[in-house]
Amino acid sequence: MAVKAVEIRNLSFSYPDGTKALEEISLDVSEGESLGIIGPNGAGKSTLLLQLNGILRSNSGSIKIFDFEVKEENLALIRKEVGLVFQDPDNQLFMPTVFDDVGFGPVNMGLPKNKVEEAVHQALEEVDMLELLQKNANHLSFGEKKRISLATVLAMQPKILALDEPTSNLDPKHRRGLLDFLKKLKITKIIASHDLELVLEVSSRVILLDKNKIAAAGETLKILSNEFLLTTHNLEVPASLLK
């Protein structure tokens, strides 16, 4: 039987102003699975990702990460397991240099200096950013920041990688490099994206969120080739499936 990396039951969440963001979400993600989360703007995709390591906390329902419930006493452990890459990299980069940003997690995990350096170099090589090791992230392009923010998470070697709009503002070369990298990466991946070609290539299964609920779920090709379903939820069939 497959190990459950994520187990969500009857999860509901509203923001302090009363705006409903998630309503009665139940979902399992198996270890090693690649799950795509799609849906129109405001559907709740980013909010769902932020629940996975307790940045946002549900009003009702529960989330378990490898059998550990997302609650205060488990957050340190869960945040080692779930690496979250924000849609806006400026929310993730705050140190004087790229090295310091990528090394922040390993340092706080208590790794010795040589292991921190090894983790930083390996993560930056994976995102093709090693030459920017001593740069200040504030001086980089948005696309470069996106790749550095991914490296900050990879350096901690999480078991689950959660990505929010990972290809936004990437040029074609680095978008392709990211897709190829994600396809090779054997850990559990949960990817929220409007880039349905990315979802088609990388994800084995898809959930479609709309109006804060799961509107559809299933095998990626089946969902993304369903023109009626997608247009009903303000999405389009990926161009590669129309050829």
N, C-alpha and C positions, 0 to 999 in steps of 0.2 A: 504494500500500500504506500502511495506517495506521501511524503512528509508534508504537512501544511506549514508553509512559511508564513502565511498570513491567514487569519480567520476573522472575518468581520460579521457581526450579528446585530441586525436591527439598529444600525447606527443612524442617529439623527443629530443634526447640528444646526444651530441658529446663531448668527452674529449678535453682539450686544444690542444692536438697533432693532432686533426682531426679524431681520432678513433670514429666511430659511435657505440653507445652503445644501443640506443633505437630509433625506427623509427615508427612513427604514431601509438602509443599505445592508444587504447581506451578500458576502462574497468570500470565496476561498481561493487562495493562490498557492499552488504547489511549489515545493522547492525546485529550483532550476527552470521554472516556467517563465516565459516572457509574455506579459499581459499588456495589451494596449488599452488605454482609456481615451475614448473619443467623445465628442459632443460639441454643441454650439457654445459660444461665449456665455458665461454665467451658469453653466450646467452644474458646476460643483467639482470639476476635475481637480483643480489646484487645492481646493479645500480638503478633498479626500486624501490627497498625497500628504498634506500637512498633518493629518490625523495619525499617520503611520508611525511617526516617532514622537508624538505628543506635543508638537508645537501648537497645534490646536487640540482641544479636548472635547469629546462628544458630550452632548446634553443627555443622551440616552443611548443604550446599546453598548457593545463592547468590541474591542479589537485585541487579538492576541498575535504576537510575533514569536513564532516557534514556541508556543504554549505559555509565553510570558504575557500577561495582560498589560496593556498600555495604561499604566497608572504611576503615580509619583515615585514609589519605591523601586520601580523597574526601569525608569527612564534612562539612567546611565548605561545599563546593559543594552537596552533596546536601541539606543542611539549609536552604539558600536555596530549593531547588526544591520541597521537601516541607514544607508547613505542617501541623503536627499540633496538633489541638485536643483536649486531654485530657478525659476524662469528668469529672474533678474539677477545676474551675477553680482551686481553691486551689493546685494543683500548677503553675499557670502565672502566677499573679499574685503579685508580691513587692516591687513598687516603692512609693514613698510616695504617688503619685497615679495615677489612671487614665491621664493623659497620659504619665507616665513609663513605665507598663507597656506601653502601645501603641507608644510611641516607642522602646522598648528595642531592638527588632530593627533599625529603620531607622538608629538611631544607630550600632549596631555594624556596620552595612553601610557606614558612612562617609559617609552622606548629609549635605549641608549643612543648617543649622538650618531654613531656609525649606522645604526638601523634607521634612524630618522632620515639621514642623508640618502640611504639606499632607497627608502620608500618614496622620498621626494623625487629622486632622479627617475625611478621606474615609472611613477605616475605621470610625470611630465613627458617622458618619452612616449608613453601610450597615447597622449593627446597631441604629440608633435609640437611641444612648447618648451623643450629643454633649453633652447637658446635664450629664453627670456627669464632664466633663473633669478637673476639679480635685478630685474626691472621692478618698478612700482606699478601695480595693477591699474592705478588711476590713469596711467599714461598709455594704456593699451586700448585697442579697438573693442567694441562690444563683443564681436565674435571671438577675439582672443580671450577676453574675460570669461566667456562661456566655457571655453576649453580649460582655462585655469580652474574655474569653479568645479568642473568635473574632476580634475586632478586632485583637488582638495579632498574629495570624497574617496576616490580610488586609492589614495595613499593610506586610508584607514582599513582597506581590505574588507569592506562590508559583505555580508551574506546576501543582502537585498539592496539593489540599486533602484532608487525612485527618481525619475527624471521628469521635470516639468518643462515642456516645449524645448527639448534639447537642441533642435536644429534651427531655431529662430536666429536670424542674423548671421548664419554661417555661410561662407562662400561655397560654391559647388564642390571644390576640392576637399574642403574640410568637412562638409556635410557627408560626402561619400566616405571619407575616412572614418567618421563617427559611426555611420551605418555598418561598415565592415567590422569595426571594432566591437560594436554591440552584438553583432551576429556571432562573433567568436567568443564573447564573454559568457562563461558557463554558469554564472550565478543567477539568482532570481532577479528579474527585471520588471519594473512596473513603469510604464511610459505614458504620460498624458500628453497628447499632441494633436494639433490641427494638421500636421504633415502626415496625411494618410498613406502616402507612398512609404514613408518610414515605418509606419505601423504595419503595412502590408509585408514589408521585407523582414522586419525584426520580430514581430509578435506572432505567437502561435494561437492566441485567443484574444478576443476583444470584448469589452463592455462599452455600451453606448449610454452615456448619461444625458438626460435632458430633464429640465424642470426639477432638478435635484434628486431624481430617482433613476434607477437602472431601467432604461427603456428596452434594451435588447442585450443579449449576450450570446456568444458562440464562437465557432471557429472563424479565424480571421477572414479567409477568402469568402466564406458564406455571408458574413456580415457586410464586408466592403464591396461585394458585387451586387448587393441588394439595393437597386436604384430607388425603389419606392420607399424603403425604410430610411435611407440616407436623406433623400430630398424632404421627407416628412419632418426630419430633424435638422433641416438647414445645412446639410452636408452634401458632398458630391462624390460619386464613384471615382476612385483614383484613375488618372488618365491612362496608366499602363494597363488597366483592365478594360479599356474601351477600344483598344487596338484590335 
